[in-house]
């Protein structure tokens, strides 16, 4: 770690059953902490104040959704091979801010071309999307340090820009070979071994730690000026939030 990085923390963040799981790391080295927080604001207020946060959650919402969601989803899916189904299509802002599933589908249909309903998986994380979107719109300065990422794109980058051949889950259950592959990639990327092999914290699942660490690996790339957005340059929503996944 060079002198300019002394005291700097970065955070990779993912949604989890207990709220949000964050992997705090230094720009280099083995220091690290994993913690679960009820609210995204708690991540911002954590003792390890992160200079950069990379989060597996959509940032920037379209007023009208196009085929396949935003340009960023369409940019990364072809890179991920069999893992591309993990990239959900993000619907319109109106659909995200509608809290009843049936009504959200109607809002999505009315604000998409071609008309498309909201997937159940996307609707289930909509409260977290709203939480993040609200924080970013309330404090525009946050957009300078919070970046959208996706674990499978992060692993694609770690794997020599090749899609992973093994899933992390099969029929919603942990698939050990897929998790082992991802741990090996995190190790090769220099992520802290103590975090890669850490026990699962309360409120999170085993794969949540792995995904948060993949996000944190991108945070290191952002800090080093090596990360790039998909697409490049990123389009922006009506609140000037960039719509891009970084890797």
Helices and strands as residue ranges (DSSP letters): G 3-5, E 9-16, E 19-25, E 32-37, H 40-44, E 50-56, E 65-66, H 71-77, G 81-86, H 93-96, H 101-110, E 112-113, H 120-138, G 140-144, E 146-148, H 151-158, E 169-170, E 173-174, H 176-188, H 193-196, H 206-223, E 229-236, E 242-246
